[in-house]
Amino acid sequence: MDFERSGSSRQHPLTSPAAVGLAAIALAAAIASSAGAAPAPQLPSLGQAAPGAVSEYDWNSPRVRDLVRRAIERRSAWAADGELVDYRAHARGHIYFLYDLGRGTERHLIKADQLALDLYWHAPDRARQLIVGRRDEKVLPTNIRYHLDHLTVVMDNLGDRIRLGEGSEVRDAVHPAAPGALDFYDYRLADSLTLVLPDRELRVYQLDVRPREPNGPGLVGSLFLDRATADIVRMDFTFTAASYLDETLDYFNIRLENALWEGRYWLPYRQGIELRREVKFVKFPAGGIIRAEFKISDYRFNTGIAETFFRGPTVVALPQASREAFEFEEGLFDALDPTVATSPPSMEEIREQASRILTESYLQRAEGLRLAVPGISSVFRFRRAEGLYAGPAVSRSVPPGSTLLLGGYALGAERGQAQGWVRFAPAPSFDIELGGYYRDVADASPWPVSSGVISTLAALIDGEDYREPYWASGGRLTLGRALGSARGRVMISWEDWEPAALASDGIVDRSYREVRKLDDGENVALAVEFEKQPVMAVEAVGGASWGVRVEAASQSIAGDFEYLQAAARAELLWPDVALGTSVRLSGAGGAVWGAGIPAQRLFAAGGRGTVRGYSFHRFVGNLYGAAGLELSRSVYQAFVHVALFADLGWVGIEGAGAARAVDGWNRLGRPAGAADGTLIGVGAGLGLVYDILRFELARGLRQGGIWELVVRVRPDFWDWL
């Protein structure tokens, strides 16, 4: 079975009843290949519009309206077919509860559920679902309870008025093939595809659908219709912002795929739903996501189901012991694993398709001015160079753009600070960000080594904040674009640097590590970044993540520094390799060259974030490499984890420019220099409550290694803290 563009006629050997109807499998490939196609593809079967005539590809052309009219009639009458009295089928599905750090960012798993259902239907419109199997696993603590329709299958093609969340999330949105829909929606021919079956060819038309009144409720997406019968083959859609009754809802993405059974009935085959919620009273970079996938198979027709069977609730469940004893054929995390999951297309593609049909301003709510917390430490923190800092942040969102303003005062440094950022996304895969900042406390470390809250607590308790701070004022323009599973960014920045100094506000009477007196001057730089985020729910399915950054500055163009810096990081996780043990490999490296290298662009090593078991940033240079190995497993349910780890690292100094930069690094504070050979640190860790809080004890084995106690939280929480 294959989908091809108009005019194709290649045959396929698949002959099973299910294969005959799995139109959705090949539809994904066809959609992907047509994503960049012109708005009016060549479809010979429809003919060409005469000069001055209405094109078949315009909104609401007569040909398209006639096709939709047939779809409405067919959808209303198909159950009246006297030959189909009843059917029963099996459904198997996964439901995942995840969190992210903002729309489009990496997603991490909180809870996984797997369900098995038996489906029953009787003409004309009786349906019942029996939950016969269920199992779940928590990766993080949660008490989430799902709406009933998140746990079950759509058997009635959503009805004429769509209700989700048992009517509390979306209610009474008109179905695009319901009576009266022609007066409510606009329709446009988007593509024509051919489904090649062993005994026939089926033509399928893809129609774009949008509400005539985009400020009102309605769905936005694609409707796939069998050309001959006008049956619904598939629906991919989201909703306008006005459709959502729950203020915390950010979006719904839904995919419903049907299969052809008995050569005449398009019935559910595969279904997917994804919804995202976020806090509305304050802007915070976090969202909760529910993602459900179901596959329906093993249809049996006209088995003589008694009508009395459908009395009572439409969804019932077997006793808990029976549900837990059910033997699933698939793994609990299979629908997350990109090497196993095959459900097309991705929910992100549905959103992108909707954005091409209707502008993002109608798909996402506009938000007035409200308080924002980009991270706890962005509004409240304690640092060696600032003392106590406090300040509010506000945001405003008018899709497809948003604005963020931050301002505050550092009591110890007696300095005010301010930042402003404007982000605009002209396309789902492309965004532009422009920002300016005054007296921002920047960090000379190429990568963060602790969360902001841990830095605050460590500074108050131990006089160490795990930062190498300096003041930076300036601006930055960033262009970002999705590149397959990775993302690329190009950044142009101008900054005026000023050395920071130890600030004392008298809140805590203790000694602190000296603040290094780094270089001052202007820096104009061009940077290019490529980043691959971890796969969704990496903690459950494993996978790799990596990032590469190259930055250049030249005095001949502008500024006081001249250098070329390259840095890269990567991490690979294998969960549950053997006996419940997970293996994590990590690596990092970098180099900077040039005649005018600033101290801020050197690489430091020692202590947390680099090679544990050494004084913090005891070593520095322009050449750097590090690697780490960790073995971890749970020893008491999800509440206690143990880990063993080993770190390797090396720092070198090469060239006169690097030597001068190291001299600048050592103007104030404990002198640092190159490592004499490889640094080695080993240790053990104890993780508590789903490994959210980790205590690690490390020992450096050579070059003045020490015993080091590291207290940290899970790295995927750092942006919040």
PyMOL commands that set and color helices and strands:
alter all, ss='L'
color gray80, all
select helices_A, chain A and resi 17-21+23-33+44-46+62-80+148-150+165-167+181-183+241-243+307-310+320-325+347-357+360-363+376-379+452-462+538-541+599-601+656-665+715-720
alter helices_A, ss='H'
color red, helices_A
select strands_A, chain A and resi 2-5+86-100+107-122+126-138+161-164+170-174+185-196+201-211+219-226+232-239+249-261+265-277+287-301+315-317+367-371+380-383+387-390+393-398+401-410+415-427+430-443+469-483+486-499+521-532+543-553+562-578+581-596+603-605+619-621+623-636+640-652+679-688+693-700+707-713
alter strands_A, ss='S'
color yellow, strands_A
deselect
rebuild
show_as cartoon
